[in-house]
Amino acid sequence: MTQATASSGVSGSEDSVGAGCRYETPPASELQRLMWTKLGSSGHMDEVQPRIYIGDMYAARDKRALQGHNITYVLNAADGRFNVNTGADFYRDANITYYGMEAYDTPSFNLSRFFYSAAEFIKTALNSPDGKVLVHCVMGLSRSSSLVLAYLMIEEHLVLADAIKAVSANRNICPNAGFLQQLRELDIKLHCQTRCE
């Protein structure tokens, strides 16, 4: 399914990251088929990897439920006045560390500029004793799942297809077409570097 090839002298589709290296990520249509595998509908919040949760705006605003799940970090991928306007003050009495990103769920939005900072925040949460992190947006389908997928690719070194399988086994996800393309570009960059350094 996922192919990685290192070759010398191949032109045309070579990635500029590594001369002579080409990593082929699956086409978007194949990746989309991997996403909706969980039976039933998505809940407000699901643990998609150990201590990593993806959720929607209702989960983000339910401090009692967050405390019940021992959530200690919240990454809001839909921060801002016209999105899910919580912020650090909202979580102060719950002893939750907050990080907000003002991102929009449109294919033209450049979410990739947040991939590394989101991955670092998630890594920090997991490196803290008993740390658990909720990554959310409005519906918990596109922005939040894209950031968790990027984390798994950057920090856990999974190829995109494997990251999608790991997350979608526990929650139905649906990055928009633009985000999926940005994740495919990240996949090529990361795995071309890994195989060609």
C-alpha positions in Angstrom: 0.0 0.0 0.0 2.6 2.5 1.0 5.7 2.6 -1.2 9.0 4.1 -0.6 11.8 3.9 -3.1 15.3 5.4 -3.1 16.7 5.7 -6.6 19.5 7.7 -8.3 19.0 9.8 -11.3 15.2 9.7 -11.3 13.7 12.9 -12.6 10.3 14.5 -12.7 8.7 13.5 -9.4 11.8 13.7 -7.2 11.4 15.5 -4.0 13.7 18.4 -3.4 14.4 17.2 0.2 16.8 14.5 -1.0 18.4 14.4 -4.4 17.6 11.1 -6.1 15.0 10.1 -3.6 11.3 9.5 -4.3 8.7 8.5 -1.7 5.3 7.7 -3.0 2.5 8.3 -0.6 -0.9 6.6 -1.4 -3.3 8.7 -3.4 -5.9 10.8 -1.5 -8.7 8.4 -2.6 -7.0 5.4 -1.0 -6.3 7.4 2.2 -10.0 8.4 2.4 -11.1 4.8 2.3 -9.0 4.1 5.4 -10.7 6.8 7.5 -14.3 5.7 8.3 -13.6 2.4 9.8 -15.0 2.8 13.4 -18.4 1.2 13.8 -21.1 3.7 14.9 -21.0 7.4 15.2 -18.2 9.5 16.7 -18.7 10.5 20.3 -17.8 13.9 21.6 -14.3 12.6 22.7 -12.4 9.4 21.8 -9.0 8.2 22.9 -7.3 7.6 19.6 -3.9 6.7 20.9 -2.7 6.1 24.5 -3.4 9.4 26.3 -4.3 11.3 23.1 -8.0 12.2 22.6 -9.7 13.8 19.7 -12.9 15.7 20.4 -15.4 18.4 19.4 -16.4 21.7 20.9 -18.8 20.1 23.4 -16.0 18.0 24.8 -13.7 21.0 25.0 -16.3 23.0 27.0 -17.2 20.2 29.4 -14.6 20.7 32.2 -16.2 18.0 34.3 -15.8 15.4 31.6 -12.3 16.5 30.9 -11.4 16.1 34.6 -13.2 12.7 34.6 -10.8 11.6 31.8 -7.8 13.2 33.6 -7.1 15.6 30.7 -4.2 17.9 31.6 -3.6 19.5 28.2 -6.0 20.9 25.6 -5.0 21.8 22.0 -7.7 23.9 20.4 -7.4 23.7 16.6 -10.3 26.1 16.2 -9.3 28.9 18.5 -10.7 32.4 18.1 -13.7 34.6 18.5 -15.7 33.0 15.7 -14.7 29.4 16.4 -14.4 27.7 19.8 -13.4 30.6 22.0 -12.3 29.0 25.2 -8.7 30.1 26.0 -6.3 29.5 28.9 -8.6 31.4 31.4 -11.4 29.0 30.7 -9.3 26.1 32.0 -7.5 27.8 34.8 -9.6 26.3 37.6 -9.3 22.9 36.0 -5.5 22.9 36.1 -5.3 22.3 32.3 -2.5 23.6 30.1 -4.0 25.3 27.0 -2.7 25.9 23.5 -4.9 27.5 20.8 -4.4 27.7 17.0 -6.7 29.9 14.9 -7.3 27.6 12.0 -10.2 27.3 9.6 -11.6 24.2 8.1 -11.3 25.2 4.5 -9.2 23.3 1.9 -7.3 26.5 1.1 -6.2 27.1 4.7 -2.5 26.3 5.4 -2.8 24.1 8.4 0.7 22.7 7.8 2.2 25.8 9.4 0.9 24.4 12.7 2.1 20.8 12.3 5.3 21.0 14.1 4.1 23.3 17.0 1.1 21.0 17.5 3.4 17.9 17.5 5.6 19.6 20.1 2.7 20.5 22.3 1.3 16.9 22.2 4.8 15.5 22.9 5.2 17.8 25.9 1.8 16.6 27.2 2.8 13.0 26.8 6.2 13.5 28.4 4.7 15.0 31.6 3.8 12.5 34.3 0.2 11.3 33.8 -0.3 13.8 31.0 -3.3 13.4 28.7 -4.1 15.7 25.9 -7.4 16.6 24.1 -7.0 17.8 20.6 -10.2 19.4 19.4 -11.8 21.6 16.8 -15.5 22.2 16.2 -16.6 18.7 15.2 -13.5 16.7 15.9 -13.2 15.5 12.3 -10.8 17.6 10.2 -8.5 20.1 11.9 -8.0 18.2 15.1 -7.5 14.8 13.4 -5.0 16.4 10.9 -2.9 17.7 13.8 -2.9 14.3 15.5 -1.9 12.6 12.3 0.9 15.1 11.8 2.1 14.3 15.4 2.1 10.6 14.7 4.1 11.2 11.5 6.6 13.6 13.0 7.2 12.2 16.5 6.2 8.5 16.1 7.6 8.2 12.6 4.5 6.6 11.1 3.8 6.8 7.4 0.5 8.6 6.7 -1.5 5.5 5.8 -0.5 3.8 9.1 -1.3 7.0 11.1 -4.7 7.1 9.6 -5.3 3.4 10.4 -4.2 3.9 14.0 -6.5 6.9 14.6 -9.5 5.8 12.6 -9.6 2.5 14.5 -10.9 4.6 17.4 -12.6 7.5 15.8 -14.1 8.4 12.5 -12.0 11.2 11.0 -12.2 13.3 7.9 -9.5 15.9 7.1 -10.6 18.1 4.3 -9.0 17.7 0.8 -6.5 20.5 1.4 -5.4 19.2 4.8 -5.1 15.7 3.4 -2.8 17.0 0.6 -0.7 18.9 3.2 -0.4 15.7 5.1 0.6 13.8 2.0 3.3 16.4 1.4 4.5 16.0 5.0 4.6 12.2 4.4 6.8 12.6 1.4 9.1 15.1 3.1 9.6 13.0 6.3 10.0 9.7 4.6 12.2 10.9 1.8 14.5 12.4 4.5 14.5 9.2 6.5 15.3 6.9 3.6 17.8 9.1 1.8 19.9 10.7 4.6 
